[in-house]
Amino acid sequence: MDLEEMYEQHARQVYLYLLSLSHDAALSEDLTQETFLKASVKIRGFRHESTLSSWLCTIARNQYFDFCRGKKRDPAGDGSLVLQGMDDPRDLRVFACLHKLPEPYREIVWLRVYGLLSFAEIAEIFCRSESWSRVMYHRGRCRLRELWEREWEEDCHD
């Protein structure tokens, strides 16, 4: 597979993953490019022990944390979330609640729902078992539901 084909097949997934980490569209675009640049150099070292998308997301994650260390920024973010294009207030509430989830729940739920990664791929990114990723996803969804219900009740009492 050449770099262009790899980029066409996986760039959106890598971008969405980076967006879930950074909550910054411009930074995510830059880091996506850097991820594929790094992948093009390291592709010979890819041993096919994981899926290509998991390998790329691992590179992307490392790129993001390298960026954060270089800028002395908090990888968890500052509480802001890019919500462009969201018109339905219910969608905004879900995204706001998703952002309030602690790590690793937030990242796992985002990867599963928006990144469309399998539990096996999520497990590979975190260097954990597939059952761990399933349990963490379930717990994350439960916490997300609790946050959403709490937000809903607060809105009703205002």
N, C-alpha and C positions, 0 to 999 in steps of 0.2 A: 504494500500500500504506500503510495507516495504522500508527501506532506499535504498537498492540495486536497486529495481525497480524504485524508484523515481529518483535516480541518473542516471540510464540508459536512462530514458525518458527525463530528463531535463538538464543534465550536459552540453551538447553542447550549448544550448541556454543561460544558465547562464554564461558559459565561454565567449561566443561571446559578451554578454552584458558587462561583466567586461572588456574585451579587448577594447570595444568601449569607456569605461571610462578611462582606464589606459594607453592604447597603449603600454602595456608591457606584452608579452606572459607569461613569467615566473610568474610575479605577478598575472596575471589573473588565471593561473593554481592554485597557492597557495590559492588565495581568493575563487576560486570555491570550493576547498576542505573545507575551513573554512565555507563557506556558507552552505554546506550540513551537516557539523558537527553541526552547530548552528541549522539548520532546524530539525535535528534528535532530538535535545533536546527540541525544541519548537513545534514540530508537534502536540502535544496535544492541543496547543493554537490556531491552525489553525481552523478558524470558517467557512470556505467555503463561505465567503462573496465575495471572489475573486477567480480567477483560481489559481491553485497550481503554475503554472509558474510565474504568477504575484507576488505571495507571495514570491517565491524564489528570483525573481529579486529584490524585495524590500529588502530582507535580504542581497543580494549581494551588492546592492547599499550602504546600511548602513555599511557593512563590508569595502567597498572601502573607504568611507569617514572617517570611524574610522581609517583606516590605514593612510590616508592622514593627519588627525589631529595628529596622533601619530608621524609621521615623519615630521610634519610641511611642507608638500608638497602642491603644488597647484593642486587641483582636476581637473582643466581644462587642465593640462599637459603643456609641454614646447614647443609644436609645432611639436614634432616628431611623427611619426606614423609607426607602424609595417606594412611593405608591403611585407613580405616574400611570395614568390611564385607568385608574380604578374609579368607576362612576357610582357604584352601588355602595351606600353606607355600610351595609352588612359585610361586604368584602373588605372595606377598610377596617372594620372591627376585627375580623378574622386575622388580617395581616398584622394589626397592632397587637393582638393577643399572641400571635405567633412570635412576634419580635420580643415579647416579654418572657417567653419560655427560657429557662436557663439552658446553657450548653451542657451536654451535647444534644439534648432533646430538640432544640430549635434546628440545629443543623441536620439532624436525622430526619425529622418530619419534612423539612424543606427538600432534602435530597430525594426522599421517597415520593412526595406529592408533586413537586414542581420540577425536580431533576429527573424524575421517572427512573430512578435507579432501583435495581432489585435489592433485596435484603443481602444477598451475597456480595454485591458490589459495594454496598454501604459497609459491610463487615470488612471488606478488603481495605477500604479507605482508612478505617479506624484500627486496622490490625487486630480485629476481634473475630469472634465466631458469628456465624449467621444467626444462631439463636439469640445471641446478645443483641444484634441489630433489631431483630423482631421484638424482643422484650422492650428495648429502649424506645422503639417506635410506638408501641402500644402505650407505654407510660407517657410518652410525649403527647400522644393524642388525647389521653385522659386529662392531662394537665391543661392542654389547650382547650378542651371542652369546659373544664372548670373555670378557666380564665374568661372564656367567652360568656358563660352563664353569669359570672360575677359582673362583667361589664354590662350585660343586658339588664340585670337587676338594678344596677346603679343608674342606668339611663331611665329606667321606668320610674324610679323614685325621685328623679330631678324635676 
